Amino acid sequence: MKTISMAMTVAIACAMAAAVGVAEAALPKVMVLVDEKSLGTISTSEIEAMAVKLLGEKEVETVDQDMVQANLERVQKALKGAGDNRGAAALGREFGADVVLLGEAVVKPSARRIAESNLRAYQAAVTLRAVRTDNAVNLASASEDASVVALEDVAGSAKALKAAGKKALDAIIPAMLAKWEKTGGETAAKTKVNLDVTVGGVDQIWKLKATREKFKAMGKEIASVAQQSYAQGVAVFRIVSLLPSEELAEAVVMDPPPELKIQVVEIKPGALSLRVVEAEPEADEEASE
């Protein structure tokens, strides 16, 4: 009986460990996109930085904010052109995100200073929502405000934004993750992404063939590949990737075609620019005469 009981205990423990592993693996990748205005006009990134930090504490992966900022103008146009939710979902998919955490944050000072002092009140309002990228459905939302008193505009507005942002993020992040888990969210790693891949340095036909065959052999990372053009040492491929562009670039660089090395020139949502160079031959022992 003791042996059976011990076996059951081990089986239950293994099942629980497996369940925990699945839960951790199912955490969504999040893209943070908050339009923040300090003093009504000055752009800041207090809420975005705080969101990335709080998500990181929960072991939730986030899209690189530098990449988001580099494409900020295009991001804003897409949001306005397609409507907030649909535009956000489309952009999130391009960046390999499962959820987009987006919203607005604004802080303004009071018109007058507090009587008989140099102090002024600063009022911040933060509105956030979490949108799935596969269907543009809202997972959660939060709206909070906060007021602080300070001597100086920059410090006062930053404190007010952080106070309101912390309240909003503390409300929306747990709700977002709970709803994601409840709805059985599937990560974007399994979502197909259309990529235009430009490869330079292809000055010989054998390099073109080696590169094309390499893409075709990457069945775990690439669903399909079609060569679009080849001229003046530059080849363009249309690839349906099972990975975001940055992860596909890493996979190609780490395992290049024979006799070639691949360098990353530029990574953008929906596009990847690479360059091939001939690999240096391994140093052979010189035959002594």
Contacts in CASP RR format, 6 or more apart in sequence:
PFRMAT RR
TARGET T0000
AUTHOR 0000-0000-0000
METHOD contacts of the structure
MODEL  1
MKTISMAMTVAIACAMAAAVGVAEAALPKVMVLVDEKSLGTISTSEIEAM
AVKLLGEKEVETVDQDMVQANLERVQKALKGAGDNRGAAALGREFGADVV
LLGEAVVKPSARRIAESNLRAYQAAVTLRAVRTDNAVNLASASEDASVVA
LEDVAGSAKALKAAGKKALDAIIPAMLAKWEKTGGETAAKTKVNLDVTVG
GVDQIWKLKATREKFKAMGKEIASVAQQSYAQGVAVFRIVSLLPSEELAE
AVVMDPPPELKIQVVEIKPGALSLRVVEAEPEADEEASE
23 181 0 8 1.000
24 59 0 8 1.000
25 187 0 8 1.000
26 180 0 8 1.000
26 181 0 8 1.000
26 184 0 8 1.000
26 185 0 8 1.000
26 187 0 8 1.000
27 58 0 8 1.000
27 59 0 8 1.000
27 60 0 8 1.000
27 61 0 8 1.000
27 177 0 8 1.000
27 180 0 8 1.000
27 187 0 8 1.000
28 60 0 8 1.000
28 97 0 8 1.000
28 98 0 8 1.000
28 99 0 8 1.000
28 177 0 8 1.000
28 180 0 8 1.000
28 185 0 8 1.000
28 187 0 8 1.000
28 188 0 8 1.000
29 60 0 8 1.000
29 61 0 8 1.000
29 62 0 8 1.000
29 63 0 8 1.000
29 96 0 8 1.000
29 97 0 8 1.000
29 98 0 8 1.000
29 99 0 8 1.000
29 187 0 8 1.000
29 188 0 8 1.000
29 189 0 8 1.000
30 55 0 8 1.000
30 60 0 8 1.000
30 61 0 8 1.000
30 62 0 8 1.000
30 63 0 8 1.000
30 97 0 8 1.000
30 98 0 8 1.000
30 99 0 8 1.000
30 100 0 8 1.000
30 101 0 8 1.000
30 130 0 8 1.000
31 62 0 8 1.000
31 63 0 8 1.000
31 68 0 8 1.000
31 91 0 8 1.000
31 92 0 8 1.000
31 95 0 8 1.000
31 96 0 8 1.000
31 97 0 8 1.000
31 99 0 8 1.000
31 100 0 8 1.000
31 101 0 8 1.000
32 48 0 8 1.000
32 51 0 8 1.000
32 52 0 8 1.000
32 55 0 8 1.000
32 62 0 8 1.000
32 63 0 8 1.000
32 65 0 8 1.000
32 68 0 8 1.000
32 100 0 8 1.000
32 101 0 8 1.000
32 102 0 8 1.000
33 48 0 8 1.000
33 68 0 8 1.000
33 75 0 8 1.000
33 79 0 8 1.000
33 88 0 8 1.000
33 91 0 8 1.000
33 100 0 8 1.000
33 101 0 8 1.000
33 102 0 8 1.000
33 103 0 8 1.000
34 45 0 8 1.000
34 47 0 8 1.000
34 48 0 8 1.000
34 51 0 8 1.000
34 101 0 8 1.000
34 102 0 8 1.000
34 103 0 8 1.000
34 104 0 8 1.000
34 105 0 8 1.000
34 128 0 8 1.000
35 103 0 8 1.000
35 104 0 8 1.000
35 105 0 8 1.000
36 43 0 8 1.000
36 44 0 8 1.000
36 45 0 8 1.000
36 46 0 8 1.000
36 47 0 8 1.000
36 48 0 8 1.000
36 104 0 8 1.000
36 105 0 8 1.000
36 106 0 8 1.000
36 161 0 8 1.000
37 43 0 8 1.000
37 44 0 8 1.000
37 104 0 8 1.000
37 105 0 8 1.000
37 106 0 8 1.000
37 107 0 8 1.000
38 44 0 8 1.000
38 107 0 8 1.000
38 154 0 8 1.000
38 157 0 8 1.000
38 158 0 8 1.000
38 161 0 8 1.000
39 107 0 8 1.000
39 108 0 8 1.000
39 109 0 8 1.000
39 153 0 8 1.000
39 157 0 8 1.000
40 106 0 8 1.000
40 107 0 8 1.000
40 108 0 8 1.000
42 157 0 8 1.000
44 157 0 8 1.000
44 158 0 8 1.000
44 161 0 8 1.000
45 65 0 8 1.000
46 105 0 8 1.000
46 158 0 8 1.000
46 161 0 8 1.000
46 162 0 8 1.000
46 165 0 8 1.000
47 105 0 8 1.000
47 126 0 8 1.000
47 128 0 8 1.000
47 161 0 8 1.000
47 165 0 8 1.000
47 168 0 8 1.000
47 169 0 8 1.000
48 65 0 8 1.000
49 65 0 8 1.000
50 162 0 8 1.000
50 165 0 8 1.000
50 166 0 8 1.000
50 169 0 8 1.000
51 62 0 8 1.000
51 101 0 8 1.000
51 169 0 8 1.000
51 173 0 8 1.000
52 62 0 8 1.000
52 65 0 8 1.000
54 169 0 8 1.000
54 170 0 8 1.000
54 173 0 8 1.000
55 61 0 8 1.000
55 62 0 8 1.000
55 173 0 8 1.000
56 62 0 8 1.000
58 173 0 8 1.000
58 177 0 8 1.000
60 177 0 8 1.000
63 92 0 8 1.000
63 95 0 8 1.000
63 96 0 8 1.000
63 97 0 8 1.000
64 246 0 8 1.000
67 95 0 8 1.000
67 246 0 8 1.000
67 267 0 8 1.000
67 269 0 8 1.000
68 75 0 8 1.000
68 95 0 8 1.000
71 268 0 8 1.000
71 269 0 8 1.000
75 91 0 8 1.000
78 87 0 8 1.000
78 90 0 8 1.000
78 91 0 8 1.000
79 87 0 8 1.000
79 88 0 8 1.000
79 91 0 8 1.000
79 102 0 8 1.000
81 87 0 8 1.000
82 90 0 8 1.000
84 102 0 8 1.000
85 131 0 8 1.000
85 136 0 8 1.000
85 138 0 8 1.000
86 136 0 8 1.000
87 136 0 8 1.000
88 100 0 8 1.000
88 102 0 8 1.000
88 131 0 8 1.000
88 133 0 8 1.000
88 136 0 8 1.000
89 100 0 8 1.000
89 131 0 8 1.000
89 132 0 8 1.000
89 133 0 8 1.000
89 134 0 8 1.000
89 135 0 8 1.000
89 136 0 8 1.000
90 133 0 8 1.000
91 100 0 8 1.000
91 269 0 8 1.000
92 100 0 8 1.000
92 133 0 8 1.000
92 188 0 8 1.000
92 269 0 8 1.000
93 133 0 8 1.000
93 134 0 8 1.000
93 188 0 8 1.000
93 191 0 8 1.000
93 193 0 8 1.000
94 193 0 8 1.000
94 244 0 8 1.000
94 245 0 8 1.000
94 269 0 8 1.000
94 270 0 8 1.000
95 244 0 8 1.000
95 269 0 8 1.000
96 133 0 8 1.000
96 188 0 8 1.000
96 189 0 8 1.000
96 191 0 8 1.000
96 193 0 8 1.000
96 244 0 8 1.000
97 133 0 8 1.000
97 188 0 8 1.000
98 132 0 8 1.000
98 133 0 8 1.000
98 134 0 8 1.000
98 180 0 8 1.000
98 185 0 8 1.000
98 186 0 8 1.000
98 187 0 8 1.000
98 188 0 8 1.000
99 130 0 8 1.000
99 131 0 8 1.000
99 132 0 8 1.000
99 133 0 8 1.000
99 139 0 8 1.000
99 176 0 8 1.000
99 180 0 8 1.000
100 130 0 8 1.000
100 131 0 8 1.000
100 133 0 8 1.000
101 128 0 8 1.000
101 129 0 8 1.000
101 130 0 8 1.000
101 172 0 8 1.000
101 176 0 8 1.000
102 128 0 8 1.000
102 129 0 8 1.000
102 131 0 8 1.000
103 126 0 8 1.000
103 127 0 8 1.000
103 128 0 8 1.000
103 129 0 8 1.000
104 126 0 8 1.000
104 127 0 8 1.000
105 124 0 8 1.000
105 125 0 8 1.000
105 126 0 8 1.000
105 127 0 8 1.000
105 161 0 8 1.000
105 164 0 8 1.000
105 165 0 8 1.000
106 124 0 8 1.000
106 125 0 8 1.000
107 122 0 8 1.000
107 123 0 8 1.000
107 124 0 8 1.000
107 125 0 8 1.000
107 156 0 8 1.000
107 157 0 8 1.000
107 160 0 8 1.000
107 161 0 8 1.000
107 164 0 8 1.000
108 122 0 8 1.000
108 123 0 8 1.000
109 120 0 8 1.000
109 121 0 8 1.000
109 122 0 8 1.000
109 123 0 8 1.000
109 153 0 8 1.000
109 156 0 8 1.000
109 157 0 8 1.000
110 120 0 8 1.000
110 121 0 8 1.000
110 122 0 8 1.000
110 123 0 8 1.000
112 120 0 8 1.000
113 119 0 8 1.000
113 120 0 8 1.000
114 120 0 8 1.000
114 121 0 8 1.000
114 149 0 8 1.000
118 151 0 8 1.000
119 149 0 8 1.000
119 150 0 8 1.000
119 151 0 8 1.000
120 149 0 8 1.000
120 150 0 8 1.000
120 151 0 8 1.000
120 153 0 8 1.000
120 156 0 8 1.000
121 147 0 8 1.000
121 148 0 8 1.000
121 149 0 8 1.000
122 147 0 8 1.000
122 148 0 8 1.000
122 149 0 8 1.000
122 150 0 8 1.000
122 153 0 8 1.000
122 156 0 8 1.000
122 157 0 8 1.000
122 159 0 8 1.000
122 160 0 8 1.000
123 145 0 8 1.000
123 146 0 8 1.000
123 147 0 8 1.000
123 160 0 8 1.000
124 145 0 8 1.000
124 146 0 8 1.000
124 147 0 8 1.000
124 148 0 8 1.000
124 157 0 8 1.000
124 160 0 8 1.000
124 161 0 8 1.000
124 163 0 8 1.000
124 164 0 8 1.000
124 165 0 8 1.000
125 143 0 8 1.000
125 144 0 8 1.000
125 145 0 8 1.000
125 164 0 8 1.000
126 142 0 8 1.000
126 143 0 8 1.000
126 144 0 8 1.000
126 145 0 8 1.000
126 161 0 8 1.000
126 164 0 8 1.000
126 165 0 8 1.000
126 167 0 8 1.000
126 168 0 8 1.000
127 141 0 8 1.000
127 142 0 8 1.000
127 143 0 8 1.000
127 168 0 8 1.000
128 141 0 8 1.000
128 142 0 8 1.000
128 143 0 8 1.000
128 168 0 8 1.000
128 169 0 8 1.000
128 172 0 8 1.000
129 138 0 8 1.000
129 140 0 8 1.000
129 141 0 8 1.000
129 142 0 8 1.000
129 172 0 8 1.000
130 138 0 8 1.000
130 139 0 8 1.000
130 140 0 8 1.000
130 141 0 8 1.000
130 172 0 8 1.000
130 175 0 8 1.000
130 176 0 8 1.000
130 179 0 8 1.000
131 137 0 8 1.000
131 138 0 8 1.000
131 139 0 8 1.000
132 139 0 8 1.000
132 180 0 8 1.000
132 185 0 8 1.000
133 188 0 8 1.000
133 191 0 8 1.000
134 186 0 8 1.000
134 188 0 8 1.000
134 191 0 8 1.000
139 175 0 8 1.000
139 176 0 8 1.000
139 179 0 8 1.000
139 180 0 8 1.000
139 183 0 8 1.000
140 172 0 8 1.000
140 175 0 8 1.000
140 176 0 8 1.000
140 179 0 8 1.000
141 172 0 8 1.000
142 167 0 8 1.000
142 168 0 8 1.000
142 169 0 8 1.000
142 171 0 8 1.000
142 172 0 8 1.000
142 175 0 8 1.000
143 168 0 8 1.000
144 164 0 8 1.000
144 165 0 8 1.000
144 167 0 8 1.000
144 168 0 8 1.000
144 171 0 8 1.000
145 164 0 8 1.000
146 160 0 8 1.000
146 163 0 8 1.000
146 164 0 8 1.000
146 165 0 8 1.000
146 167 0 8 1.000
147 160 0 8 1.000
148 156 0 8 1.000
148 159 0 8 1.000
148 160 0 8 1.000
148 163 0 8 1.000
150 156 0 8 1.000
150 159 0 8 1.000
188 244 0 8 1.000
189 242 0 8 1.000
189 243 0 8 1.000
190 242 0 8 1.000
191 242 0 8 1.000
192 223 0 8 1.000
192 240 0 8 1.000
192 241 0 8 1.000
192 242 0 8 1.000
193 240 0 8 1.000
193 241 0 8 1.000
193 242 0 8 1.000
193 243 0 8 1.000
193 244 0 8 1.000
193 245 0 8 1.000
193 270 0 8 1.000
194 238 0 8 1.000
194 239 0 8 1.000
194 240 0 8 1.000
194 241 0 8 1.000
194 270 0 8 1.000
195 238 0 8 1.000
195 239 0 8 1.000
195 240 0 8 1.000
195 241 0 8 1.000
195 245 0 8 1.000
195 248 0 8 1.000
195 270 0 8 1.000
195 271 0 8 1.000
195 272 0 8 1.000
196 228 0 8 1.000
196 236 0 8 1.000
196 237 0 8 1.000
196 238 0 8 1.000
196 239 0 8 1.000
196 270 0 8 1.000
196 271 0 8 1.000
196 272 0 8 1.000
197 215 0 8 1.000
197 236 0 8 1.000
197 237 0 8 1.000
197 238 0 8 1.000
197 239 0 8 1.000
197 271 0 8 1.000
197 272 0 8 1.000
197 273 0 8 1.000
197 274 0 8 1.000
198 234 0 8 1.000
198 235 0 8 1.000
198 236 0 8 1.000
198 237 0 8 1.000
198 271 0 8 1.000
198 272 0 8 1.000
198 273 0 8 1.000
198 274 0 8 1.000
199 211 0 8 1.000
199 234 0 8 1.000
199 235 0 8 1.000
199 236 0 8 1.000
199 237 0 8 1.000
199 274 0 8 1.000
199 275 0 8 1.000
199 276 0 8 1.000
200 233 0 8 1.000
200 234 0 8 1.000
200 235 0 8 1.000
200 265 0 8 1.000
200 273 0 8 1.000
200 274 0 8 1.000
200 275 0 8 1.000
200 276 0 8 1.000
201 207 0 8 1.000
201 233 0 8 1.000
201 234 0 8 1.000
201 275 0 8 1.000
201 276 0 8 1.000
201 277 0 8 1.000
202 208 0 8 1.000
202 211 0 8 1.000
202 230 0 8 1.000
202 233 0 8 1.000
202 234 0 8 1.000
202 235 0 8 1.000
202 276 0 8 1.000
203 233 0 8 1.000
207 260 0 8 1.000
207 276 0 8 1.000
207 278 0 8 1.000
208 230 0 8 1.000
208 235 0 8 1.000
210 257 0 8 1.000
210 258 0 8 1.000
210 259 0 8 1.000
210 260 0 8 1.000
211 235 0 8 1.000
211 257 0 8 1.000
211 260 0 8 1.000
211 276 0 8 1.000
212 225 0 8 1.000
212 227 0 8 1.000
212 235 0 8 1.000
212 237 0 8 1.000
213 257 0 8 1.000
214 252 0 8 1.000
214 256 0 8 1.000
214 257 0 8 1.000
215 222 0 8 1.000
215 225 0 8 1.000
215 237 0 8 1.000
215 239 0 8 1.000
216 222 0 8 1.000
216 225 0 8 1.000
218 251 0 8 1.000
218 252 0 8 1.000
220 242 0 8 1.000
221 241 0 8 1.000
221 242 0 8 1.000
221 243 0 8 1.000
221 248 0 8 1.000
221 251 0 8 1.000
222 239 0 8 1.000
222 240 0 8 1.000
222 241 0 8 1.000
222 242 0 8 1.000
222 248 0 8 1.000
223 240 0 8 1.000
223 241 0 8 1.000
223 242 0 8 1.000
224 239 0 8 1.000
224 240 0 8 1.000
225 237 0 8 1.000
225 238 0 8 1.000
225 239 0 8 1.000
225 240 0 8 1.000
226 237 0 8 1.000
226 238 0 8 1.000
226 239 0 8 1.000
227 235 0 8 1.000
227 236 0 8 1.000
227 237 0 8 1.000
228 236 0 8 1.000
228 237 0 8 1.000
228 238 0 8 1.000
229 235 0 8 1.000
229 236 0 8 1.000
230 236 0 8 1.000
239 248 0 8 1.000
241 248 0 8 1.000
243 251 0 8 1.000
245 267 0 8 1.000
245 268 0 8 1.000
245 269 0 8 1.000
245 270 0 8 1.000
245 271 0 8 1.000
245 272 0 8 1.000
246 267 0 8 1.000
248 272 0 8 1.000
249 264 0 8 1.000
249 267 0 8 1.000
249 272 0 8 1.000
249 274 0 8 1.000
252 262 0 8 1.000
252 274 0 8 1.000
253 262 0 8 1.000
253 263 0 8 1.000
253 264 0 8 1.000
256 262 0 8 1.000
256 276 0 8 1.000
256 279 0 8 1.000
257 276 0 8 1.000
259 278 0 8 1.000
259 279 0 8 1.000
260 276 0 8 1.000
260 277 0 8 1.000
260 278 0 8 1.000
260 279 0 8 1.000
261 276 0 8 1.000
261 277 0 8 1.000
261 278 0 8 1.000
261 279 0 8 1.000
262 274 0 8 1.000
262 275 0 8 1.000
262 276 0 8 1.000
263 274 0 8 1.000
263 275 0 8 1.000
263 276 0 8 1.000
263 277 0 8 1.000
264 272 0 8 1.000
264 273 0 8 1.000
264 274 0 8 1.000
265 273 0 8 1.000
265 274 0 8 1.000
265 275 0 8 1.000
266 272 0 8 1.000
266 273 0 8 1.000
267 273 0 8 1.000
END
